[in-house]
Amino acid sequence: MAALKVTPLHPALGAEIAGVDLGKPVDASTRQALSQALAEHLALVFRDQSLTAPQYLAAAAAFGPPMEQHYGQHNMPDFPLIGLIWHRNGQQPAERWHTDHTNRERPPAATILYGVEIPSAGGGTSVASMRAAYTALPADERRRLDGLTTFNSLDSGRTDTRPEDEDKYGKPIQHPMVRTHPVHGSRAVYFHITKATHIDGMTPDASRAYMSDLLDRMIRPEITYHHVWRKGDVLVIDNRATMHRAHGDYDRSESRVLWRIIVEGDRPRL
Ligand SMILES: [Fe+2]
């Protein structure tokens, strides 16, 4: 087993992992250690990686089988399991807090980002612990959330969704608003404000207002790790117990290219 060194980056979440070259095969015991580290720290940073697309896919598989991403127009032509996050591809930075792909019955356990081209300033990624957010809520609100579910679909208001993606990924999927982490055993708040059409039993407007209010109250610096990108970074985000957002505060004449892989997860359960 590689000598894995785990250094926390923030009191609530995030850790830098040293001693692993993701360009080489990851053995079973290192996989196990990484899975535990992700469950505990929720965001893992590997620095100074140099990966081809096949090497990146092989490394990502240490966290689970890579799964297809919707909005397939942004996928890498020869490697469709890698999504290109690149504004010159017509994408807007995802600046609202969210967890990925909640419109799947089994949403991704993790989202993995590889920094290929990084602007000279700005363009970071923030990750907030929804485990810490849940713990910080008043007990009566935790109880209320424990009983709520959302219905999820593709984002409303997008005009560039391909019909084949709409057919495959646009069907309503119900998820609990609080989920138990399958590895860690703790609970976390779980929803995607623009993929949730509504909370069961509430109108779409009331649902959106409640989720927006929750985000305002939950997301605080104490539970947020802000990642400042360096070329060669790999950031692994645990989608089961965090939300994340991009920062669009960079010069658009510069390039920002991240390669994204999502890996299979469990069906969320309370
Ligand atoms: Fe995302």
py3Dmol code that shows the C-alpha trace and the ligand (Angstrom):
import py3Dmol

protein = """\
ATOM      1  CA  MET A   1       0.000   0.000   0.000  1.00  0.00           C
ATOM      2  CA  ALA A   2       1.233   3.496  -0.821  1.00  0.00           C
ATOM      3  CA  ALA A   3       2.173   5.679   2.151  1.00  0.00           C
ATOM      4  CA  LEU A   4      -0.985   7.734   2.225  1.00  0.00           C
ATOM      5  CA  LYS A   5      -0.716  11.033   4.073  1.00  0.00           C
ATOM      6  CA  VAL A   6      -3.963  12.839   4.925  1.00  0.00           C
ATOM      7  CA  THR A   7      -3.708  16.524   5.922  1.00  0.00           C
ATOM      8  CA  PRO A   8      -6.942  18.352   6.846  1.00  0.00           C
ATOM      9  CA  LEU A   9      -7.482  21.632   4.993  1.00  0.00           C
ATOM     10  CA  HIS A  10     -10.330  23.141   7.021  1.00  0.00           C
ATOM     11  CA  PRO A  11     -11.836  22.333  10.451  1.00  0.00           C
ATOM     12  CA  ALA A  12     -15.144  21.111   8.952  1.00  0.00           C
ATOM     13  CA  LEU A  13     -14.100  19.309   5.763  1.00  0.00           C
ATOM     14  CA  GLY A  14     -11.431  18.864   3.115  1.00  0.00           C
ATOM     15  CA  ALA A  15      -8.098  17.062   3.224  1.00  0.00           C
ATOM     16  CA  GLU A  16      -5.029  16.964   1.043  1.00  0.00           C
ATOM     17  CA  ILE A  17      -3.860  13.466   0.133  1.00  0.00           C
ATOM     18  CA  ALA A  18      -0.147  12.963  -0.461  1.00  0.00           C
ATOM     19  CA  GLY A  19       1.684   9.821  -1.457  1.00  0.00           C
ATOM     20  CA  VAL A  20      -0.649   8.698  -4.269  1.00  0.00           C
ATOM     21  CA  ASP A  21       0.181   8.962  -7.963  1.00  0.00           C
ATOM     22  CA  LEU A  22      -3.198   8.723  -9.666  1.00  0.00           C
ATOM     23  CA  GLY A  23      -1.432   7.982 -12.947  1.00  0.00           C
ATOM     24  CA  LYS A  24      -0.559   4.524 -11.618  1.00  0.00           C
ATOM     25  CA  PRO A  25      -2.933   1.678 -10.673  1.00  0.00           C
ATOM     26  CA  VAL A  26      -4.462   2.181  -7.205  1.00  0.00           C
ATOM     27  CA  ASP A  27      -4.290  -1.055  -5.174  1.00  0.00           C
ATOM     28  CA  ALA A  28      -7.208  -2.433  -3.130  1.00  0.00           C
ATOM     29  CA  SER A  29      -5.945  -1.305   0.279  1.00  0.00           C
ATOM     30  CA  THR A  30      -5.301   2.251  -0.982  1.00  0.00           C
ATOM     31  CA  ARG A  31      -8.809   2.266  -2.504  1.00  0.00           C
ATOM     32  CA  GLN A  32     -10.230   1.295   0.858  1.00  0.00           C
ATOM     33  CA  ALA A  33      -8.218   4.032   2.629  1.00  0.00           C
ATOM     34  CA  LEU A  34      -9.362   6.623   0.069  1.00  0.00           C
ATOM     35  CA  SER A  35     -13.000   5.598   0.454  1.00  0.00           C
ATOM     36  CA  GLN A  36     -12.704   6.037   4.229  1.00  0.00           C
ATOM     37  CA  ALA A  37     -10.882   9.362   3.849  1.00  0.00           C
ATOM     38  CA  LEU A  38     -13.594  10.644   1.497  1.00  0.00           C
ATOM     39  CA  ALA A  39     -16.381   9.577   3.875  1.00  0.00           C
ATOM     40  CA  GLU A  40     -14.633  11.339   6.749  1.00  0.00           C
ATOM     41  CA  HIS A  41     -13.267  14.492   5.062  1.00  0.00           C
ATOM     42  CA  LEU A  42     -15.843  14.858   2.223  1.00  0.00           C
ATOM     43  CA  ALA A  43     -13.441  16.657  -0.149  1.00  0.00           C
ATOM     44  CA  LEU A  44     -10.038  15.243  -1.096  1.00  0.00           C
ATOM     45  CA  VAL A  45      -7.310  17.171  -2.923  1.00  0.00           C
ATOM     46  CA  PHE A  46      -4.488  15.475  -4.837  1.00  0.00           C
ATOM     47  CA  ARG A  47      -1.820  17.932  -6.054  1.00  0.00           C
ATOM     48  CA  ASP A  48       0.548  17.830  -9.023  1.00  0.00           C
ATOM     49  CA  GLN A  49      -1.150  15.049 -10.976  1.00  0.00           C
ATOM     50  CA  SER A  50      -0.391  14.547 -14.657  1.00  0.00           C
ATOM     51  CA  LEU A  51      -3.041  12.373 -16.260  1.00  0.00           C
ATOM     52  CA  THR A  52      -4.166  11.296 -19.693  1.00  0.00           C
ATOM     53  CA  ALA A  53      -7.893  10.694 -20.163  1.00  0.00           C
ATOM     54  CA  PRO A  54      -7.560   6.869 -19.760  1.00  0.00           C
ATOM     55  CA  GLN A  55      -5.368   7.298 -16.658  1.00  0.00           C
ATOM     56  CA  TYR A  56      -7.893   9.724 -15.186  1.00  0.00           C
ATOM     57  CA  LEU A  57     -10.787   7.307 -15.790  1.00  0.00           C
ATOM     58  CA  ALA A  58      -8.802   4.468 -14.188  1.00  0.00           C
ATOM     59  CA  ALA A  59      -7.974   6.633 -11.141  1.00  0.00           C
ATOM     60  CA  ALA A  60     -11.576   7.794 -10.745  1.00  0.00           C
ATOM     61  CA  ALA A  61     -12.710   4.168 -10.665  1.00  0.00           C
ATOM     62  CA  ALA A  62     -11.008   3.900  -7.246  1.00  0.00           C
ATOM     63  CA  PHE A  63     -14.078   5.804  -5.957  1.00  0.00           C
ATOM     64  CA  GLY A  64     -16.691   3.867  -7.945  1.00  0.00           C
ATOM     65  CA  PRO A  65     -17.595   3.018 -11.539  1.00  0.00           C
ATOM     66  CA  PRO A  66     -17.682   6.170 -13.732  1.00  0.00           C
ATOM     67  CA  MET A  67     -21.246   6.907 -14.862  1.00  0.00           C
ATOM     68  CA  GLU A  68     -22.759   8.742 -17.806  1.00  0.00           C
ATOM     69  CA  GLN A  69     -23.340  12.491 -17.403  1.00  0.00           C
ATOM     70  CA  HIS A  70     -26.387  14.220 -18.804  1.00  0.00           C
ATOM     71  CA  TYR A  71     -25.979  17.374 -20.916  1.00  0.00           C
ATOM     72  CA  GLY A  72     -23.970  15.020 -23.138  1.00  0.00           C
ATOM     73  CA  GLN A  73     -23.071  17.850 -25.520  1.00  0.00           C
ATOM     74  CA  HIS A  74     -20.284  18.774 -23.074  1.00  0.00           C
ATOM     75  CA  ASN A  75     -18.689  15.341 -22.891  1.00  0.00           C
ATOM     76  CA  MET A  76     -15.227  14.691 -24.291  1.00  0.00           C
ATOM     77  CA  PRO A  77     -15.782  13.288 -27.802  1.00  0.00           C
ATOM     78  CA  ASP A  78     -13.459  10.266 -27.490  1.00  0.00           C
ATOM     79  CA  PHE A  79     -14.071   9.723 -23.770  1.00  0.00           C
ATOM     80  CA  PRO A  80     -17.794  10.346 -23.163  1.00  0.00           C
ATOM     81  CA  LEU A  81     -17.509   9.485 -19.451  1.00  0.00           C
ATOM     82  CA  ILE A  82     -15.452  12.678 -19.006  1.00  0.00           C
ATOM     83  CA  GLY A  83     -17.386  15.949 -19.047  1.00  0.00           C
ATOM     84  CA  LEU A  84     -15.582  19.127 -20.057  1.00  0.00           C
ATOM     85  CA  ILE A  85     -16.227  22.124 -17.825  1.00  0.00           C
ATOM     86  CA  TRP A  86     -15.190  24.968 -20.062  1.00  0.00           C
ATOM     87  CA  HIS A  87     -16.946  28.307 -20.644  1.00  0.00           C
ATOM     88  CA  ARG A  88     -15.776  28.347 -24.275  1.00  0.00           C
ATOM     89  CA  ASN A  89     -17.945  25.258 -24.664  1.00  0.00           C
ATOM     90  CA  GLY A  90     -20.964  27.463 -23.942  1.00  0.00           C
ATOM     91  CA  GLN A  91     -21.269  26.598 -20.252  1.00  0.00           C
ATOM     92  CA  GLN A  92     -22.042  28.964 -17.421  1.00  0.00           C
ATOM     93  CA  PRO A  93     -20.256  28.330 -14.114  1.00  0.00           C
ATOM     94  CA  ALA A  94     -22.650  26.502 -11.735  1.00  0.00           C
ATOM     95  CA  GLU A  95     -22.651  29.244  -9.098  1.00  0.00           C
ATOM     96  CA  ARG A  96     -25.625  28.041  -7.065  1.00  0.00           C
ATOM     97  CA  TRP A  97     -25.040  25.592  -4.251  1.00  0.00           C
ATOM     98  CA  HIS A  98     -25.994  22.075  -5.327  1.00  0.00           C
ATOM     99  CA  THR A  99     -25.128  18.391  -5.252  1.00  0.00           C
ATOM    100  CA  ASP A 100     -24.776  16.666  -8.613  1.00  0.00           C
ATOM    101  CA  HIS A 101     -27.295  14.707 -10.666  1.00  0.00           C
ATOM    102  CA  THR A 102     -30.130  14.337  -8.133  1.00  0.00           C
ATOM    103  CA  ASN A 103     -32.384  13.415 -11.076  1.00  0.00           C
ATOM    104  CA  ARG A 104     -30.822   9.944 -11.023  1.00  0.00           C
ATOM    105  CA  GLU A 105     -32.304   7.119  -9.009  1.00  0.00           C
ATOM    106  CA  ARG A 106     -28.767   6.368  -7.823  1.00  0.00           C
ATOM    107  CA  PRO A 107     -27.007   9.748  -7.901  1.00  0.00           C
ATOM    108  CA  PRO A 108     -23.219   9.856  -8.034  1.00  0.00           C
ATOM    109  CA  ALA A 109     -21.349   9.069  -4.809  1.00  0.00           C
ATOM    110  CA  ALA A 110     -18.628  11.475  -5.859  1.00  0.00           C
ATOM    111  CA  THR A 111     -17.825  14.144  -8.405  1.00  0.00           C
ATOM    112  CA  ILE A 112     -14.180  14.245  -9.439  1.00  0.00           C
ATOM    113  CA  LEU A 113     -12.622  17.319 -11.054  1.00  0.00           C
ATOM    114  CA  TYR A 114      -9.184  17.553 -12.652  1.00  0.00           C
ATOM    115  CA  GLY A 115      -7.670  21.005 -13.200  1.00  0.00           C
ATOM    116  CA  VAL A 116      -6.307  21.068 -16.763  1.00  0.00           C
ATOM    117  CA  GLU A 117      -6.248  24.826 -17.467  1.00  0.00           C
ATOM    118  CA  ILE A 118      -6.551  27.260 -14.574  1.00  0.00           C
ATOM    119  CA  PRO A 119      -7.040  31.036 -14.795  1.00  0.00           C
ATOM    120  CA  SER A 120      -4.499  33.277 -13.051  1.00  0.00           C
ATOM    121  CA  ALA A 121      -7.062  34.453 -10.475  1.00  0.00           C
ATOM    122  CA  GLY A 122     -10.546  33.417  -9.328  1.00  0.00           C
ATOM    123  CA  GLY A 123     -12.503  30.449 -10.665  1.00  0.00           C
ATOM    124  CA  GLY A 124     -12.341  28.452  -7.424  1.00  0.00           C
ATOM    125  CA  THR A 125     -14.718  25.724  -6.259  1.00  0.00           C
ATOM    126  CA  SER A 126     -16.385  25.825  -2.841  1.00  0.00           C
ATOM    127  CA  VAL A 127     -17.618  22.740  -0.989  1.00  0.00           C
ATOM    128  CA  ALA A 128     -19.886  22.880   2.087  1.00  0.00           C
ATOM    129  CA  SER A 129     -20.487  20.059   4.565  1.00  0.00           C
ATOM    130  CA  MET A 130     -24.168  19.160   4.635  1.00  0.00           C
ATOM    131  CA  ARG A 131     -23.322  16.814   7.512  1.00  0.00           C
ATOM    132  CA  ALA A 132     -22.257  19.825   9.592  1.00  0.00           C
ATOM    133  CA  ALA A 133     -25.217  21.820   8.241  1.00  0.00           C
ATOM    134  CA  TYR A 134     -27.639  19.124   9.405  1.00  0.00           C
ATOM    135  CA  THR A 135     -26.091  18.961  12.870  1.00  0.00           C
ATOM    136  CA  ALA A 136     -26.304  22.742  13.225  1.00  0.00           C
ATOM    137  CA  LEU A 137     -30.045  22.938  12.469  1.00  0.00           C
ATOM    138  CA  PRO A 138     -32.482  23.181  15.385  1.00  0.00           C
ATOM    139  CA  ALA A 139     -33.786  19.752  16.486  1.00  0.00           C
ATOM    140  CA  ASP A 140     -37.370  20.443  15.388  1.00  0.00           C
ATOM    141  CA  GLU A 141     -36.233  21.445  11.915  1.00  0.00           C
ATOM    142  CA  ARG A 142     -34.043  18.320  11.659  1.00  0.00           C
ATOM    143  CA  ARG A 143     -37.126  16.256  12.498  1.00  0.00           C
ATOM    144  CA  ARG A 144     -39.179  18.103   9.896  1.00  0.00           C
ATOM    145  CA  LEU A 145     -36.521  17.622   7.192  1.00  0.00           C
ATOM    146  CA  ASP A 146     -36.190  13.929   8.091  1.00  0.00           C
ATOM    147  CA  GLY A 147     -39.772  13.474   6.900  1.00  0.00           C
ATOM    148  CA  LEU A 148     -39.536  15.444   3.627  1.00  0.00           C
ATOM    149  CA  THR A 149     -38.770  14.253   0.108  1.00  0.00           C
ATOM    150  CA  THR A 150     -38.102  16.047  -3.166  1.00  0.00           C
ATOM    151  CA  PHE A 151     -39.034  15.173  -6.739  1.00  0.00           C
ATOM    152  CA  ASN A 152     -36.141  15.752  -9.138  1.00  0.00           C
ATOM    153  CA  SER A 153     -35.749  16.218 -12.886  1.00  0.00           C
ATOM    154  CA  LEU A 154     -33.344  17.992 -15.256  1.00  0.00           C
ATOM    155  CA  ASP A 155     -32.824  21.694 -14.456  1.00  0.00           C
ATOM    156  CA  SER A 156     -35.788  23.855 -15.332  1.00  0.00           C
ATOM    157  CA  GLY A 157     -35.052  26.762 -17.627  1.00  0.00           C
ATOM    158  CA  ARG A 158     -32.208  25.200 -19.635  1.00  0.00           C
ATOM    159  CA  THR A 159     -32.621  25.557 -23.378  1.00  0.00           C
ATOM    160  CA  ASP A 160     -29.737  23.361 -24.591  1.00  0.00           C
ATOM    161  CA  THR A 161     -30.856  19.976 -23.236  1.00  0.00           C
ATOM    162  CA  ARG A 162     -30.682  17.302 -25.954  1.00  0.00           C
ATOM    163  CA  PRO A 163     -33.937  15.337 -26.501  1.00  0.00           C
ATOM    164  CA  GLU A 164     -32.130  12.024 -25.846  1.00  0.00           C
ATOM    165  CA  ASP A 165     -30.919  13.333 -22.458  1.00  0.00           C
ATOM    166  CA  GLU A 166     -34.423  14.606 -21.655  1.00  0.00           C
ATOM    167  CA  ASP A 167     -35.844  11.147 -22.449  1.00  0.00           C
ATOM    168  CA  LYS A 168     -33.278   9.321 -20.324  1.00  0.00           C
ATOM    169  CA  TYR A 169     -32.855  11.700 -17.409  1.00  0.00           C
ATOM    170  CA  GLY A 170     -35.952  13.906 -17.253  1.00  0.00           C
ATOM    171  CA  LYS A 171     -38.300  11.503 -15.421  1.00  0.00           C
ATOM    172  CA  PRO A 172     -39.331  12.427 -11.865  1.00  0.00           C
ATOM    173  CA  ILE A 173     -37.121  10.825  -9.199  1.00  0.00           C
ATOM    174  CA  GLN A 174     -37.982  11.033  -5.495  1.00  0.00           C
ATOM    175  CA  HIS A 175     -35.272  11.445  -2.855  1.00  0.00           C
ATOM    176  CA  PRO A 176     -35.222  12.098   0.900  1.00  0.00           C
ATOM    177  CA  MET A 177     -34.104  15.595   1.967  1.00  0.00           C
ATOM    178  CA  VAL A 178     -31.896  13.972   4.599  1.00  0.00           C
ATOM    179  CA  ARG A 179     -29.733  10.979   3.734  1.00  0.00           C
ATOM    180  CA  THR A 180     -27.563   8.652   5.756  1.00  0.00           C
ATOM    181  CA  HIS A 181     -24.021   8.257   4.467  1.00  0.00           C
ATOM    182  CA  PRO A 182     -23.505   4.598   3.498  1.00  0.00           C
ATOM    183  CA  VAL A 183     -19.874   4.551   4.707  1.00  0.00           C
ATOM    184  CA  HIS A 184     -19.880   7.098   7.546  1.00  0.00           C
ATOM    185  CA  GLY A 185     -23.365   6.415   8.949  1.00  0.00           C
ATOM    186  CA  SER A 186     -24.110  10.090   9.669  1.00  0.00           C
ATOM    187  CA  ARG A 187     -26.981  12.153   8.257  1.00  0.00           C
ATOM    188  CA  ALA A 188     -26.726  15.082   5.866  1.00  0.00           C
ATOM    189  CA  VAL A 189     -29.125  17.528   4.206  1.00  0.00           C
ATOM    190  CA  TYR A 190     -29.678  16.518   0.585  1.00  0.00           C
ATOM    191  CA  PHE A 191     -31.352  18.483  -2.214  1.00  0.00           C
ATOM    192  CA  HIS A 192     -30.661  20.314  -5.487  1.00  0.00           C
ATOM    193  CA  ILE A 193     -32.639  23.539  -5.646  1.00  0.00           C
ATOM    194  CA  THR A 194     -32.920  23.736  -9.440  1.00  0.00           C
ATOM    195  CA  LYS A 195     -33.350  19.999 -10.061  1.00  0.00           C
ATOM    196  CA  ALA A 196     -36.045  19.591  -7.400  1.00  0.00           C
ATOM    197  CA  THR A 197     -39.354  20.409  -9.066  1.00  0.00           C
ATOM    198  CA  HIS A 198     -40.977  20.471  -5.620  1.00  0.00           C
ATOM    199  CA  ILE A 199     -40.994  19.033  -2.120  1.00  0.00           C
ATOM    200  CA  ASP A 200     -43.674  16.348  -1.711  1.00  0.00           C
ATOM    201  CA  GLY A 201     -46.846  18.005  -0.386  1.00  0.00           C
ATOM    202  CA  MET A 202     -45.701  21.574  -1.144  1.00  0.00           C
ATOM    203  CA  THR A 203     -46.198  23.831  -4.157  1.00  0.00           C
ATOM    204  CA  PRO A 204     -43.178  24.452  -6.421  1.00  0.00           C
ATOM    205  CA  ASP A 205     -42.998  28.087  -5.239  1.00  0.00           C
ATOM    206  CA  ALA A 206     -43.160  27.214  -1.546  1.00  0.00           C
ATOM    207  CA  SER A 207     -40.636  24.415  -2.087  1.00  0.00           C
ATOM    208  CA  ARG A 208     -38.167  26.736  -3.823  1.00  0.00           C
ATOM    209  CA  ALA A 209     -38.606  29.399  -1.132  1.00  0.00           C
ATOM    210  CA  TYR A 210     -37.969  26.885   1.650  1.00  0.00           C
ATOM    211  CA  MET A 211     -34.872  25.415  -0.028  1.00  0.00           C
ATOM    212  CA  SER A 212     -33.518  28.908  -0.700  1.00  0.00           C
ATOM    213  CA  ASP A 213     -34.092  29.893   2.929  1.00  0.00           C
ATOM    214  CA  LEU A 214     -32.389  26.690   4.089  1.00  0.00           C
ATOM    215  CA  LEU A 215     -29.342  27.422   1.929  1.00  0.00           C
ATOM    216  CA  ASP A 216     -29.138  30.976   3.304  1.00  0.00           C
ATOM    217  CA  ARG A 217     -29.188  29.698   6.859  1.00  0.00           C
ATOM    218  CA  MET A 218     -27.012  26.598   6.401  1.00  0.00           C
ATOM    219  CA  ILE A 219     -24.061  27.734   4.304  1.00  0.00           C
ATOM    220  CA  ARG A 220     -21.539  29.524   6.491  1.00  0.00           C
ATOM    221  CA  PRO A 221     -17.740  29.906   6.308  1.00  0.00           C
ATOM    222  CA  GLU A 222     -17.414  27.502   9.255  1.00  0.00           C
ATOM    223  CA  ILE A 223     -18.694  24.613   7.130  1.00  0.00           C
ATOM    224  CA  THR A 224     -17.181  25.625   3.758  1.00  0.00           C
ATOM    225  CA  TYR A 225     -13.866  24.686   2.166  1.00  0.00           C
ATOM    226  CA  HIS A 226     -12.843  26.922  -0.722  1.00  0.00           C
ATOM    227  CA  HIS A 227     -10.575  25.254  -3.252  1.00  0.00           C
ATOM    228  CA  VAL A 228      -8.141  27.524  -5.089  1.00  0.00           C
ATOM    229  CA  TRP A 229      -7.177  25.614  -8.208  1.00  0.00           C
ATOM    230  CA  ARG A 230      -3.662  24.820  -9.336  1.00  0.00           C
ATOM    231  CA  LYS A 231      -3.032  23.061 -12.633  1.00  0.00           C
ATOM    232  CA  GLY A 232      -2.721  19.343 -11.914  1.00  0.00           C
ATOM    233  CA  ASP A 233      -5.098  19.296  -8.930  1.00  0.00           C
ATOM    234  CA  VAL A 234      -7.639  16.509  -8.619  1.00  0.00           C
ATOM    235  CA  LEU A 235     -10.554  17.406  -6.312  1.00  0.00           C
ATOM    236  CA  VAL A 236     -12.868  14.593  -5.205  1.00  0.00           C
ATOM    237  CA  ILE A 237     -16.190  15.793  -3.766  1.00  0.00           C
ATOM    238  CA  ASP A 238     -18.474  13.493  -1.747  1.00  0.00           C
ATOM    239  CA  ASN A 239     -21.928  14.195  -3.211  1.00  0.00           C
ATOM    240  CA  ARG A 240     -23.694  12.273  -0.449  1.00  0.00           C
ATOM    241  CA  ALA A 241     -22.924  14.802   2.278  1.00  0.00           C
ATOM    242  CA  THR A 242     -21.872  18.078   0.640  1.00  0.00           C
ATOM    243  CA  MET A 243     -23.002  20.788  -1.718  1.00  0.00           C
ATOM    244  CA  HIS A 244     -20.623  22.646  -3.997  1.00  0.00           C
ATOM    245  CA  ARG A 245     -20.552  25.652  -6.290  1.00  0.00           C
ATOM    246  CA  ALA A 246     -18.280  27.169  -8.906  1.00  0.00           C
ATOM    247  CA  HIS A 247     -17.042  30.768  -8.787  1.00  0.00           C
ATOM    248  CA  GLY A 248     -17.329  32.679 -12.052  1.00  0.00           C
ATOM    249  CA  ASP A 249     -15.056  35.482 -10.815  1.00  0.00           C
ATOM    250  CA  TYR A 250     -12.295  34.987 -13.375  1.00  0.00           C
ATOM    251  CA  ASP A 251     -11.219  36.722 -16.564  1.00  0.00           C
ATOM    252  CA  ARG A 252     -13.130  35.069 -19.432  1.00  0.00           C
ATOM    253  CA  SER A 253     -10.304  35.832 -21.839  1.00  0.00           C
ATOM    254  CA  GLU A 254      -8.368  33.219 -19.856  1.00  0.00           C
ATOM    255  CA  SER A 255      -9.185  29.545 -20.088  1.00  0.00           C
ATOM    256  CA  ARG A 256     -10.565  27.431 -17.254  1.00  0.00           C
ATOM    257  CA  VAL A 257     -10.855  23.764 -18.152  1.00  0.00           C
ATOM    258  CA  LEU A 258     -11.804  21.082 -15.649  1.00  0.00           C
ATOM    259  CA  TRP A 259     -12.378  17.465 -16.578  1.00  0.00           C
ATOM    260  CA  ARG A 260     -15.295  16.009 -14.641  1.00  0.00           C
ATOM    261  CA  ILE A 261     -16.053  12.376 -13.855  1.00  0.00           C
ATOM    262  CA  ILE A 262     -18.974  11.254 -11.700  1.00  0.00           C
ATOM    263  CA  VAL A 263     -18.985   7.805 -10.110  1.00  0.00           C
ATOM    264  CA  GLU A 264     -21.914   5.574  -9.193  1.00  0.00           C
ATOM    265  CA  GLY A 265     -23.458   5.803  -5.763  1.00  0.00           C
ATOM    266  CA  ASP A 266     -26.270   4.257  -3.734  1.00  0.00           C
ATOM    267  CA  ARG A 267     -29.932   5.146  -3.769  1.00  0.00           C
ATOM    268  CA  PRO A 268     -30.260   7.845  -1.055  1.00  0.00           C
ATOM    269  CA  ARG A 269     -32.089   6.724   2.104  1.00  0.00           C
ATOM    270  CA  LEU A 270     -32.850   8.447   5.388  1.00  0.00           C
TER     271      LEU A 270
END
"""
ligand_1 = """\
1
LIG
Fe -21.796 20.384 -9.762
"""
view = py3Dmol.view(width=600, height=400)
view.addModel(protein, "pdb")
view.setStyle({"model": 0}, {"cartoon": {"style": "trace"}})
view.addModel(ligand_1, "xyz")
view.setStyle({"model": 1}, {"stick": {}})
view.zoomTo()
view.show()
